[in-house]
Amino acid sequence: MSRIHPVQQLLDEHRLIEDMLNAFAGRLRGLPAAPFSGNWFFDALDFFRHFVEGCHHNREEEIVFPQLRAAGLLEEHDAGGAYLDRLDTILPAAWDGDFNAVDQFRHEGLAYIHFLREHIIREDELLHWVVRQPSTEKEIDRLQDEAEPEQYHHMDPETYQKYLTAANRLLASQAA
């Protein structure tokens, strides 16, 4: 039975992450004129922290670790967490309506979006190269088994699916 190449799965996750970045940007650009959507932002940061910075980045590091290190992309994985730390720190005051915190949240959020979009562009180039390398069905199966979500941050398949569902819910509410 043929299975999806694990690198293709990472590329597919990049498209979901980009959709979330677009929705996040849309909410941030409405600030401070629009009401601060605290619950939406809280859930979006949770997605970025646990799905992107946790599961997704760890899977990338395991599947294409030597190439990521050579391209300097592992350091970028650490830098993404620093953006989220700042956003998590600002969120409570912004949620309470502090105008300066809302403005700072918007500024930091847009910086994170820019950073992550540039990072994804560089990773996509590398991942497309990796996926074009010759692989046997047996090697793809081995990589796929090693790339299962529960291998990273103790994320079981149900939690992985929870984050996919959360992203779709956030995206649907953004479109509404």
C-alpha positions in Angstrom: 0.0 0.0 0.0 1.4 3.4 -1.0 1.5 6.1 1.7 2.0 9.8 1.4 5.6 10.8 1.6 6.2 12.3 5.1 7.8 15.4 3.6 4.6 16.0 1.6 2.7 15.8 4.8 4.9 18.6 6.2 4.3 20.7 3.0 0.6 20.2 3.5 0.8 21.4 7.1 2.6 24.5 5.8 -0.5 25.3 3.7 -2.7 25.0 6.8 -0.2 27.2 8.8 -0.3 29.8 6.1 -4.1 29.9 6.2 -3.9 30.4 9.9 -1.3 33.2 9.4 -3.7 34.9 6.9 -6.6 34.7 9.4 -4.3 35.9 12.2 -3.2 38.8 10.1 -6.7 39.7 9.2 -7.7 39.9 12.9 -4.6 41.9 13.8 -5.0 44.4 11.0 -8.5 45.2 12.3 -7.0 46.3 15.6 -7.4 48.6 17.5 -10.7 49.6 15.7 -12.2 46.2 16.0 -13.1 44.6 19.3 -10.2 42.5 20.7 -11.2 38.9 20.0 -9.5 37.5 23.1 -10.8 33.9 22.8 -9.9 33.8 19.1 -6.4 35.1 19.7 -5.9 32.7 22.7 -6.9 29.7 20.5 -4.7 30.9 17.6 -1.7 31.3 19.9 -2.4 27.8 21.3 -2.4 26.4 17.7 0.9 28.2 16.9 2.5 27.2 20.1 1.5 23.5 20.2 0.9 22.5 16.6 3.4 24.7 14.8 6.2 25.2 17.3 5.7 21.8 18.9 4.5 19.0 16.7 5.2 20.4 13.2 8.7 21.7 13.9 9.7 18.6 15.7 8.6 16.4 12.9 10.5 18.6 10.4 13.6 18.3 12.5 13.4 14.5 12.7 12.6 14.0 9.0 15.0 16.5 7.5 17.3 17.2 10.4 20.7 17.4 8.6 19.3 19.6 5.8 17.6 21.9 8.3 20.8 22.3 10.3 22.8 23.1 7.2 20.3 25.7 6.1 20.2 27.4 9.5 16.5 26.7 9.9 16.8 25.0 13.4 17.7 28.3 15.0 14.6 29.8 13.4 12.5 27.2 15.1 13.7 28.5 18.4 13.1 32.1 17.4 9.5 31.4 16.6 8.9 30.4 20.2 10.3 33.8 21.4 7.6 35.6 19.3 4.9 33.5 20.9 6.3 34.1 24.4 6.0 37.9 23.9 2.5 37.5 22.5 1.5 35.3 25.4 2.8 37.9 27.8 0.9 40.8 26.1 -2.4 38.9 25.6 -4.0 39.3 29.1 -3.6 43.2 29.1 -4.8 43.4 25.5 -7.7 41.2 26.3 -8.6 43.6 29.2 -8.7 46.4 26.7 -5.4 48.1 27.4 -4.9 50.2 24.2 -1.1 50.1 24.4 -1.2 46.4 24.9 -3.5 45.9 21.9 -1.2 48.0 19.8 1.8 46.0 21.0 0.0 42.7 20.4 -0.8 43.8 16.9 2.8 44.8 16.2 4.3 41.6 17.7 1.7 39.5 15.9 2.5 41.0 12.5 6.2 40.6 13.2 5.6 36.9 14.0 3.5 36.4 10.8 6.3 38.0 8.7 8.9 35.8 10.4 6.9 32.6 9.9 6.0 33.3 6.3 9.7 33.9 5.4 10.6 30.7 7.3 8.0 28.6 5.5 9.3 29.9 2.1 12.8 28.7 3.0 11.6 25.4 4.3 9.4 24.7 1.3 12.4 25.1 -1.0 14.3 22.6 1.1 11.4 20.2 1.5 10.7 20.2 -2.2 14.3 19.3 -2.8 14.1 16.5 -0.2 10.9 15.0 -1.6 12.5 14.8 -5.1 15.3 12.6 -3.8 14.9 9.0 -4.7 13.2 7.0 -2.0 12.1 3.4 -1.8 8.6 2.5 -0.6 10.3 0.9 2.4 12.2 4.1 3.2 9.0 6.2 2.9 7.2 3.7 5.2 10.1 4.0 7.7 10.0 7.8 7.6 6.2 7.8 7.8 6.3 5.6 10.9 8.8 7.9 12.6 6.8 10.9 11.6 3.6 10.0 13.5 2.4 12.8 15.7 2.7 10.9 19.0 6.5 10.9 18.6 6.7 14.6 19.3 5.7 16.5 22.4 3.6 13.5 23.4 1.0 14.5 20.9 -1.2 11.6 20.3 -3.2 11.3 17.1 -6.4 12.6 18.9 -4.5 15.8 20.0 -3.1 16.2 16.5 -6.6 16.0 15.1 -7.9 18.4 17.8 -5.5 21.0 16.5 -6.5 20.4 12.9 -10.1 20.8 13.9 -9.3 23.9 16.0 -7.5 25.5 13.0 -10.5 24.8 10.7 -12.9 26.3 13.4 -10.8 29.4 13.7 -10.5 29.8 9.9 -14.3 29.4 9.5 -15.0 32.0 12.2 -12.5 34.4 10.5 -14.3 34.0 7.1 -17.7 34.6 8.7 
